[in-house]
Amino acid sequence: MSTPYRLSADKLTETGHMLIREVVPKFYALRFYYWRQELGSPGLQGASVHHQYIWDIRMMPGLYNIFAELLGNPCLWADFSDAQPAGLSGILAVNKARLELLNSERIPLTIEMNAGDLLVLDPQRLTILPEDELNWLNIQFIPAEEENGVEIMRRHRAFLQHQSRPVYLSGLGRRLLGTDKWQTLC
């Protein structure tokens, strides 16, 4: 579960955010950006939530490892719900991006990012100001509920129903969806 990235839980605790450069190769980030431009909509709904380009990003081992390490849990599921999670949130730049954040004291912060950079933040402490959503992708993971058969079936059904074309999932992707178990890690 160790990552090649320099993660500082202290920085995340102190500032409420952490910027990690080059987590996802630029090819995948920009491919997603141009596909989203073709859609003409920054929001992801229905089939777009389970598009191959998004799953290719979710299945990046480095991205998964960062969240597993920061959350202290190797058994995670990709969160593709619309609800804001109580834990950590990830903002992946899919093009050159400038994010404006407000901290709890209402002091603005500006974060400059390049395609493939990941900003991990605590949504309880920081708020993203309205921005051109075409330049970033929300990435979130939640603890896996491997004993919750109903939830596993719901996730799998939503995955199958909301595909415009077949999506290939690696072993990591199937575990992040919930169709494969994490085995002895949990």
VEXRO-867690 format. One record per residue (C-alpha): residue number from 0; x, y, z. Coordinates in Angstrom, 1 decimal, m for minus. Layout:
ATOM   i     px     py     pz
ATOM NUM      X      Y      Z
...
***
This chain:
ATOM   i     px     py     pz
ATOM   0    0.0    0.0    0.0
ATOM   1    3.0    2.4    0.0
ATOM   2    3.1    5.1   m2.6
ATOM   3    6.0    6.7   m4.5
ATOM   4    4.5   10.0   m3.6
ATOM   5    5.5   12.1   m0.6
ATOM   6    2.4   12.1    1.5
ATOM   7    2.2   14.2    4.6
ATOM   8   m0.8   13.6    6.8
ATOM   9    0.4   16.4    8.9
ATOM  10    0.0   18.9    6.0
ATOM  11   m3.4   17.6    5.3
ATOM  12   m4.3   17.9    9.0
ATOM  13   m2.8   21.4    9.3
ATOM  14   m4.1   23.0    6.1
ATOM  15   m7.1   20.8    5.1
ATOM  16   m5.5   20.0    1.7
ATOM  17   m2.5   18.4    0.0
ATOM  18   m1.4   18.8   m3.6
ATOM  19    0.2   15.7   m5.2
ATOM  20    1.8   16.3   m8.6
ATOM  21    1.6   13.9  m11.6
ATOM  22   m0.6   11.2  m10.0
ATOM  23   m2.3   10.3  m13.3
ATOM  24   m0.4   10.3  m16.6
ATOM  25   m1.3   13.4  m18.7
ATOM  26   m2.6   11.2  m21.5
ATOM  27   m5.5    9.9  m19.4
ATOM  28   m6.3   13.2  m17.9
ATOM  29   m6.4   15.0  m21.2
ATOM  30   m8.3   12.2  m22.9
ATOM  31  m10.9   12.6  m20.3
ATOM  32  m10.9   16.4  m20.7
ATOM  33  m11.4   16.3  m24.5
ATOM  34  m14.2   13.6  m24.2
ATOM  35  m16.0   15.8  m21.6
ATOM  36  m15.7   18.8  m24.0
ATOM  37  m17.3   16.7  m26.7
ATOM  38  m20.2   15.9  m24.3
ATOM  39  m20.6   19.7  m23.8
ATOM  40  m21.4   19.1  m20.1
ATOM  41  m19.1   19.2  m17.1
ATOM  42  m21.6   17.1  m14.9
ATOM  43  m21.3   13.4  m14.9
ATOM  44  m24.6   11.5  m14.9
ATOM  45  m26.0    8.2  m16.1
ATOM  46  m23.7    6.5  m18.6
ATOM  47  m20.9    9.1  m18.2
ATOM  48  m20.3    8.0  m14.6
ATOM  49  m19.2    4.6  m15.8
ATOM  50  m17.4    5.5  m19.0
ATOM  51  m14.1    3.8  m19.7
ATOM  52  m12.1    7.0  m19.5
ATOM  53  m13.3    7.6  m15.9
ATOM  54  m12.7    4.0  m14.9
ATOM  55   m9.2    4.1  m16.4
ATOM  56   m8.4    7.0  m14.0
ATOM  57  m10.1    5.4  m11.0
ATOM  58   m8.1    2.2  m11.6
ATOM  59   m4.7    4.0  m11.5
ATOM  60   m2.8    2.1   m8.8
ATOM  61   m1.1    5.3   m7.6
ATOM  62   m4.4    7.1   m7.2
ATOM  63   m5.9    4.2   m5.2
ATOM  64   m2.7    3.9   m3.1
ATOM  65   m2.9    7.6   m2.1
ATOM  66   m6.4    7.2   m0.8
ATOM  67   m5.8    3.8    0.8
ATOM  68   m2.8    5.3    2.7
ATOM  69   m4.5    8.6    3.7
ATOM  70   m7.8    6.8    4.8
ATOM  71   m5.8    4.1    6.5
ATOM  72   m7.9    1.4    4.7
ATOM  73   m6.8   m0.7    1.8
ATOM  74  m10.4   m2.0    1.2
ATOM  75  m12.1    0.8   m0.8
ATOM  76  m14.8    1.2   m3.3
ATOM  77  m15.0    4.0   m5.9
ATOM  78  m17.7    6.4   m4.8
ATOM  79  m19.8    7.4   m7.8
ATOM  80  m22.8    8.7   m5.9
ATOM  81  m23.8   12.4   m6.0
ATOM  82  m23.6   12.7   m2.2
ATOM  83  m20.7   14.6   m0.6
ATOM  84  m18.7   12.2    1.5
ATOM  85  m17.7   13.0    5.1
ATOM  86  m14.1   11.9    4.5
ATOM  87  m11.5   13.0    2.0
ATOM  88  m12.3   14.3   m1.5
ATOM  89  m10.0   14.3   m4.5
ATOM  90   m9.9   16.8   m7.3
ATOM  91   m8.0   15.6  m10.3
ATOM  92   m6.9   18.3  m12.8
ATOM  93   m7.6   17.0  m16.3
ATOM  94   m6.2   20.2  m17.9
ATOM  95   m4.4   23.2  m16.6
ATOM  96   m6.6   24.4  m13.7
ATOM  97   m6.7   27.1  m11.1
ATOM  98   m8.9   26.2   m8.1
ATOM  99  m10.2   28.8   m5.7
ATOM 100  m10.8   27.5   m2.2
ATOM 101  m12.2   29.1    0.9
ATOM 102  m11.1   27.8    4.3
ATOM 103  m13.2   27.9    7.5
ATOM 104  m12.1   31.4    8.2
ATOM 105  m13.3   32.5    4.7
ATOM 106   m9.8   33.1    3.6
ATOM 107   m9.4   32.4   m0.2
ATOM 108   m6.6   30.0   m1.4
ATOM 109   m5.6   29.6   m5.0
ATOM 110   m4.2   26.3   m6.2
ATOM 111   m2.5   26.0   m9.6
ATOM 112   m2.6   22.5  m11.1
ATOM 113   m1.6   20.8  m14.3
ATOM 114   m3.2   17.8  m16.0
ATOM 115   m2.7   14.7  m13.8
ATOM 116   m2.2   16.6  m10.5
ATOM 117   m4.4   15.6   m7.5
ATOM 118   m5.6   17.9   m4.8
ATOM 119   m6.8   15.9   m1.7
ATOM 120   m9.0   18.0    0.6
ATOM 121  m11.1   17.8    3.6
ATOM 122  m14.5   19.1    2.4
ATOM 123  m15.5   19.8    6.0
ATOM 124  m12.7   22.5    6.2
ATOM 125  m12.5   23.8    2.6
ATOM 126  m15.0   24.8    0.0
ATOM 127  m14.4   25.0   m3.7
ATOM 128  m15.6   28.2   m5.2
ATOM 129  m17.5   28.0   m8.5
ATOM 130  m15.1   27.2  m11.3
ATOM 131  m15.0   25.8  m14.8
ATOM 132  m15.7   22.1  m14.0
ATOM 133  m14.4   21.0  m17.4
ATOM 134  m10.9   21.3  m16.0
ATOM 135  m11.2   18.8  m13.1
ATOM 136  m12.8   15.5  m12.0
ATOM 137  m14.0   14.7   m8.6
ATOM 138  m12.4   11.4   m7.3
ATOM 139  m13.7    9.8   m4.1
ATOM 140  m13.4    6.5   m2.4
ATOM 141  m15.4    5.0    0.5
ATOM 142  m14.7    2.0    2.7
ATOM 143  m15.8   m1.2    1.0
ATOM 144  m18.9   m2.9    2.5
ATOM 145  m18.1   m6.5    1.3
ATOM 146  m20.7   m8.1    3.5
ATOM 147  m23.5   m5.9    2.2
ATOM 148  m24.8   m8.0   m0.7
ATOM 149  m27.7   m5.6   m1.5
ATOM 150  m25.3   m2.7   m2.0
ATOM 151  m22.9   m4.8   m4.1
ATOM 152  m25.8   m5.8   m6.3
ATOM 153  m27.0   m2.2   m6.6
ATOM 154  m23.5   m1.0   m7.6
ATOM 155  m23.1   m3.7  m10.1
ATOM 156  m26.6   m3.2  m11.6
ATOM 157  m25.9    0.6  m11.9
ATOM 158  m22.6   m0.1  m13.5
ATOM 159  m24.2   m2.4  m16.1
ATOM 160  m27.2   m0.2  m16.8
ATOM 161  m25.3    3.0  m17.2
ATOM 162  m22.8    1.9  m19.9
ATOM 163  m23.0    3.3  m23.4
ATOM 164  m20.4    0.7  m24.4
ATOM 165  m18.7   m2.1  m22.6
ATOM 166  m16.2   m1.0  m19.9
ATOM 167  m13.1   m3.1  m19.2
ATOM 168  m12.2   m3.3  m15.5
ATOM 169   m8.9   m4.6  m14.2
ATOM 170   m8.7   m6.7  m11.0
ATOM 171   m8.3   m3.4   m9.1
ATOM 172  m11.3   m1.9  m10.9
ATOM 173  m13.5   m4.9  m10.1
ATOM 174  m12.6   m4.5   m6.4
ATOM 175  m13.2   m0.8   m6.5
ATOM 176  m16.6   m1.5   m8.0
ATOM 177  m17.3   m4.2   m5.4
ATOM 178  m17.8   m7.2   m7.7
ATOM 179  m14.5   m8.8   m6.5
ATOM 180  m13.6   m9.1   m2.9
ATOM 181  m10.4   m7.6   m1.4
ATOM 182   m9.6  m11.1    0.0
ATOM 183   m7.3  m11.0    3.0
ATOM 184   m6.6   m7.2    3.0
ATOM 185   m9.8   m6.4    5.0
***
